[in-house]
């Protein structure tokens, strides 16, 4: 008989404990010893955290390596590893692995420009149409390069408007739907085929040269945006300083009062900072999403065009639209590579970048408009092709910024093991942050790793992390002191999950040290 975990619970409630024990027997198999015990350090960390053990799942397997080339990926730990749980950002491993395998690390996104006008005497008389293909990191440097290429075409002035073609994505994937209602937070920015600078303004606040106030700068450059600095100084400690600052983004009231002003992109905007900040604070950062996509890109392109020495016959209006059939191409520019995107996604856990890579799978394999269902179909076909059966898998957006996404620790670990058989195995593993030095693992396991500085080949943990309210997760590879390679995944889904970092760090430390004698673990 083959019962699922849910069936077991049903039988326990209705037929008693004896049948419940029988029900769970199929999960134990030859790994019964590994299933029923956890390393001492992990057990102790769980007790200190107060997290119930049935809120935790752990899967650890050893992968064939130079130290054990004939290994068959046996399980070292299987603690509730068959239970479907919320993986948070560790689901990004699935998104990036499938993309790297299907599209290749060298895949690059492009952004195209068209016009319905002509260039005469240095003036482009006509509109410029921007066609996006989902570049997940269209940064200011890329926009600067684009405007310089426009100037190289002989364009000195533009007499027309800006039209943004976002037909690459289905409308529903660009809707601003969040799991926490924080629409102004950068981590909640929705996908956009023309996503410029993550649609995020980043303000930096530092003491001025005189030491009697603060100076404020921001990126990316936006046209017609000024800063009003009303920050008061104090002698208080710098801890929690941002709680006493306020930011308002408002249009110039005189222009709004003028009913003739209808072009939102031509309005002067003010970023007004107020509140109090201790004088010894420095490097205070505000990341905010304040403009709609059309306005943000219009102001960004306007600033870049003027920075490149370009002029306008009149301030441009920026709006969504489609490229007419009679428009002709102006230029096409390539953005970053998929490998660079995967590194940013896995090392720094960028949500919108992951979502755009996920949609790119649909765009490239099925066509536009890309949507979630099409992308899910591409991922599922890839899993099927490799014999990976994940019946409990739920994908909502491919980034982990979801309360609905689910997978078991066992199957996410199976994905890591399967990845080792792909041509991109080393490339994929290198996109994960190295403990003690990179990304979200930069400040993890530093003390533990120092113990191995004397070794010629130093142990390493490359681990993707994930976190939501009530969720803490890890998944990745540990390269131990003996040269063994372990795939490890652990999920904590519990109101006390924020106390779970030590549990995960103890598990990773145990693997760096090679845990038990491998003969005893199998």
Steps between C-alpha positions, in 0.01 A plus 500: 500500500624847417353776717573870465582717803146640493352148499707415805353789696150390402562145620658617823192702587256226409662163564757563768872500555580148377387570146678835507830330571439254219418786271831676554709186450544547122685830563767335718633225273874433519563854629313438827799591720559825316128582507459457875801697629649845454855615575551597864583861418185532290285343774638741758447801271138392445443483875651845552285646222172368638396392149299176499685221318191431291536851351837405352597286203854399406644307207872425462662276240858440401579557132768310305830689508872441460500377859220250427465466120288181506247635748127466432378818679382328819291689753684615812202672666132472414305689765140556389652556157192379311276776640402780260605832656543863400855528359508883486789615278664159470251434217720738300734203461241328283439813291867574438605140439231440238582831330874436494446153354242601237626844396869467582718724724586728204137585419446879492187712508455777247311828491401642162421855385282588200376829356214614279694808392820600325828670587551833321760764579577334835136485608301179539148613417280217623435276795743249649358156580670290768443124468592302809579130522526472878859601575506432876767761570468792262724734695594870454832407338309314228271797443805727475644268235172506311479881490859523379417263216204721409731800486735299279216469248522877450206590724546825690138583577184295542167641388258232615376287786607173660284189460562189708407163350458238775326240286760237598310434825135424565335789684417298810867428584570875513227574755615631836386218727696450824490254790545773760335811352834686482471628142770765553769246598760410239471126565135512388556658156307294242649372172529742209648432153649853526605483865738792548716508816247276676271806489666593829643829620790451739578800721829517693529730804840597643639780722597811305854638488430756774371233737188703582248322281451240230538475126267282293577337166305246299513251214401459221505848351149630431412817313295766676553362851632722779565429868376710789708420808317585825684245716583622852814374675517349849761357736314172557655160414466394137312175573163487327559841343278441197193475723523878560522598134215566261498523121230652281513506122279780374448689174572871497178653638520801268504274195214287627299817558552584134228303322698528177757248625379163373832331430586323824852430373565874459408589859768602747508257795631552851635241743439658841694353793402598853545371853807459716827311451798463737798693368734198521282294262643434156410280209126509577312364198139538390382271219153599384265436208315827440435530126290297259703311233437747217590809702810338653639389165416832334680700769792257493540509122460878494782540754727257313428669165582844637811363674616372158459853358165438333229764477120504478282711280243470780481288817400148395190318612558138602219248462429132441422391144592272212746531217315578175570277203650790306759585767862435413776377734736752654726273703513192718703467818591189696492489878663270752547127458283236664800389704537851643127509573509158671786617722304807609186294556661229710762704683283801581154341471356756259130417463400692187809378314401140581146565381628643171732205441203271569290685240788496253468122488144540370596785267780302335341155489133585439487863387337821609316603700681307771294400802537292814322190370721484191816537710377229739443273201859549383636418846278194534604370159865540601441305822316225315780471245744429784274257682446735793152440641405778744123452552487742792670785308307826489647792301331839520764733356837323515654739753376372836325827580186301558293337771390229257821365349590159640742212457645232726857516628556155349406613151688830509801295607432261210518803271843590640621144447362489146670831420837335555443292185446802276773672292431819698549333842799708608357817349175454690672425832714813462187718486423409863647729768809372679464501879717760670559710190206551262146630482247379755761260649768764540477513880425132556743228625797739514636357826449141390676553166803662666588162650585374153731782388803271538365249249621509140150429367260685724145385574220710359126539539308640203152553633187675372303649787134586524287695745143618540298564812489159675733344242878441501664271245837391358597286202828440322833321510758441773854409394644338811851490646553149360394599146153352518203685351165514677168625371306652787153649531314605813169681543358654815133603479398627841410825683843470670685444172702822544682318782611225265828632362707318762324174413606537138850618586551199727391270218739661253785493753441130558529436126814711462655270760366195308238423761502131590731242352331443161497124570294559814261733322396251233 
